[in-house]
Amino acid sequence: MEKSYLSFSAPPLPYFVEGNSTTFYKGQQHPARRKLGFFDIILVKEGTLFIGEEALQWDISAGEALILEPSKYHYPTARCASDTTFYWLHMQSPSFWKDQSVCASISPAESIPSLHYHTEHATIHLPKYQQVPQRHVLYYTVENLLQSTTQPRSFAFWETQQLFMQVLQHLSYNPIPQQTSLRLAEHVEMYIKQHYNQHITNATLAKHFHVHENYLARCMKQAFSCTPLAYLAAHRLHQARLLLLTTDWSLQQIAEEVGFTRQGYFSKSFKAKYDLSPSQYRQDMSKA
C-alpha cells in the first residue's frame, strides 16, 4: 500500500477532543461510521482490528496506529479473530490540512511575523498508518492523557493538551532523517519527564530502552550535552521551582514530590543551581 501522510499547517495546532481505551472480544468488530466529524487516532495494544476507509483497508495489529479522516466512511472488514484492545483518540484541527503521498510543506494562509523571537511556521506530518516506535512510551503517555481528563476542569485542560502534543510528536514523521542516537535521546527525555518523581538510575534506563548504559549516556551528551542523570536532576529541580512558586507545601513534601529521597540533598542541589536555598527562592519570588 502506498505511504500516505496527513499533513497539517501549524500553528494553530490540532487539539484533543475525547478518547478512551476499548476492548473488542473475539467475534466483535469495529462499528461502521460516516462523517464522524473528528480525526480518529487508533492505537492497537493487543490483537488486530480490521478497518476500511472508503476504498482502503488495513489490518492494524499490536504496536500499530491508524488515523481515520473526519468526513470519510469507515467500516469493519472482518471480525476480531482474538480479543483486541486499543486506544482511540478524537482530534480536531482548526488549520488547513491535506492527505498527501509525500511530505511536502504547506504554506500558511496568513503571514507570520519574524521580528525578534517568533513562532516558526511548520508542517506536521502524521503517517496515516504506521508501526509505532517505542510504543510502550507512547502507551504510557496516552494513559496519562486519559487520566488527566478525570481531574478538575481547571487543571485538566492544560495538562491534557500538553500530553496530546507529546502523542502527536511521537506519531509525527520528520522528512529530514534523524540519527538513531538523536531519536533515542529524545525518547529518554520524554521518559524522564514522565517518570522524574520515580526512582531512575542508569541501569533502569538501559533496561527500559534495551541498550548499554554507556551508549545511552553518549546519545544524551550528543543531544543535550549532559548525561541522563544530569538531565533528570535538572528537570527535578525545575519542577521543584514551580512547586515553590505555586504551592505552600513544605520543603520535605516538595523534595519527595519531585523524586528526592532526602530534603538536605534537595536543598543543596537547588542552591547549587539557582544560587538560593529553596526557602530563600520562595521568599524572594513572593516579594516580586
Salt bridges, closest charged atoms under 4 A:
GLU18 OE2 - HIS90 ND1 2.85
ASP40 OD2 - ARG33 NH2 2.72
ASP40 OD1 - HIS90 NE2 3.69
GLU53 OE2 - HIS74 NE2 3.25
GLU53 OE1 - LYS128 NZ 2.76
GLU69 OE2 - LYS72 NZ 3.39
GLU69 OE2 - LYS128 NZ 3.10
GLU120 OE2 - HIS118 NE2 3.39
GLU189 OE2 - LYS193 NZ 3.43
